[in-house]
């Protein structure tokens, strides 16, 4: 595992949401097709990987054999304990450490790839988090992202902004529905951004978190 650069404070605590997420997210993943998207996201990876905001460890069983090591950073205590249990069952070596995305407790330039999966919606400072991810990647390292993002339609975008200003972050562990994550990745200095846009779930009535992107970018 990469040596820790510094200890980050355990500053995230959403016990109600964390219990709900740890219990119900696996079933929701499969019903909504998110599990397949996670597999697609991780399939190209190899070498040393940092997963930022690992949650309960839903990605761990999907890493390909070419991955030598995963260092998973998770700030929420209950979710981190669930992630540690998932790490013990993973086919690749996974270590779970406390830390926040805006101050990763890891050395610079030591990872071949970074993974963010339904995470950048909930960090307090997405720009700072992306700067930290860029810092810990080696030159040429890959950022793989799967995130729900701002909707394209005017009515839904307005709904998202209203929810973000009122109840949504309080109910869903700090989540924001209307962030322009693709623009933030480019503004953070990542290049070769490639992605496809998804609707999750694919059918049915759209929700404030239906608009997703799945893609990758490079650290120059």
N, C-alpha and C positions, 0 to 999 in steps of 0.2 A: 504494500500500500504506500501511496505517496506520503512523505512526511508532512505533518501539519505545519502550516506557516504560522498560525495563531489560533487561539481558541475563540470561537464565535459564541456570543451569548445565546442562551436558549430563550428566545424572545417571542416564540409563537406558541399559543396555547388555545386550542379550540376543542375542548373535550367532547362537547355534544356532537358537533359535526364529525369529529374524528371517529367516534364510536359508530355513528351512522355509516360513514364512508367505509370503515373497515369491515362492517357487516354486510352491506348491500352492494358495494361497488363491483365485486366479481360477477354477480348475476346481471347487473346493469350492463357491464362491459360486453357480456355475451349477447344479451338481447338486442343491444343497440349496434352491434358490429364493431365496438371499440377494440375488443380483443384482437380481431384480425388486423386492425390498423396498427396496434402496438407491435404485432409480429412483423408487419411490413416496415415499420419504422426502424426496428432493430436489426433486421436481417443483414444489411450490408456491413455491420460493424466488426471490427477486429482490434486486437491490441488492448490498451488500457483505456477504460471508459469511466467518466464521472457522470453519475446521474444526479441531477439537481432537483430536489423535491421529490423524493422517491415514494412518498406516501406510505401505503401498507405493503409495498413491494410487488405490485401486480406485474411489473415488467420482468422481474428476476428470472422467472421460468422460461422466458422467451428469448433470452440472449443466445446468439449462436456460439458454437464451440470455438470459433476463431477469436473470441474475446478472452484475453488472458486474465483480466481482473476488472471488477467493477467496484468503484468507491461510491457509495450511495449516501448523499447528504439529505437529512430530514430533520427539520426543527421541531415538529410537533411530537411531544413525548409518547402519547398513546400510539400514534401511527408509526413512530420509530420502533417501538417494541414489536408491533406487528411485522414491520419490515425485517427486523432481526430474525424472527421466526421464519419468514419467507426465504431469507438469505441462507438459512441452514438447510433448506430443501433444494436450493438452486444447483444446476449442473455446472455452473461456472463459479469461480471464487468471487464472493460478494462480501464486502465489509460495509457496515452501516455506521455512520458517524453523525453526531449532532452538528448543526450549523445552519446559518441562514444564507440564502442565495446572494444577498448583497455583501456578504463578507465570508467567502468560502474559506474554511480552515485548511487550505491545501497550498502546496508549492506552485510556483508559476511554471508554465510551459511543460508540464509532465504528462499530459493526457493526449491520446490519439483522437479521442472523440468525446463529446458531451451530449447528454440526452436531457431534454426537457419535455415532459409529457403531461399536459393539462396542469401546468405549473405557473407559467408566466401571467396567467390571469389573476393569481392570488398573491404574488409577491408585492411587498410594499413599494418597491422602487424598481420597475422593470429595466430601466436604463442602467442602473448600477448593477443589477443582477447580470445583465448581458455583458457588461464590462468585466465583471469577475469571471464569467464563463470564458470570455476571450483570453483573460489573463492566464487561466490554468491550462488552456489548450496549447499544444506545441504549434509552431508555424506550420500551416497547411492542415491543421487538425480540423475535424468536421463537427459542426453543430447539427444535431438531428432534432427536429421539433415536431410535436403534434399538439396543437392548441386550438381551443375555440376562440373565435375572433369577432370583431365587429361585423355585423350583417351588412349586406349590400343594399337591401331595400330601405327606403326612407322611413316607413312606418315602424319596421322592426328595429332599426337603428335608434329611433326616438324612444321606443320601449326599453331598449337596452340602457340608454343613458339615464332614463328615469329610474330604472331598477338599481343602477349602480349608485345613484345619489341617495337611495332610500334603503330598502330592506335587503337587497340581494347579498351584499358583502357580509352582513350580520348573520344571515341564515346559512351561508355556504362557505364558511371558513375564510373569509376575506376575498372570495372570488369576485371578479369584475367581468361583465359580459361584453363590454364594448371596446376593449383595447385593440389598437391596431398593431398587433405583434409583428407582422411582416415588415412594416415600416420601421419599427424599433430595432429589428435585427439588422436591417441595412444601415440605420443610423449608428449602430454600435461598431460599424467597421467591418462586418462580415461581407464576404463577396461570394460570387457564384451561387447566389440564392436560387434554388429551384424548389417548386412546390406544386401541389395540386389541391384544389379546394373541394371540400366534402360537405355533405349535409348528413348530420348524425341525429337520429337514425335516418336512413336513406328515404324511407317513406313516411307517410303520416303528416300531421300538422306540425309546421316548424315551431320551434321554441326559441327563447332568447339565447340558448347555447347550442343551436343546431349548426351554425356556420363554423366549420373547422378548416384548418390547413394542416397538411402533412408534407414535410420537406426537409431539406438540408441546406447548409451554407458552409463556407470555409473561412477559417482565420487566415488572413494573408501571411 
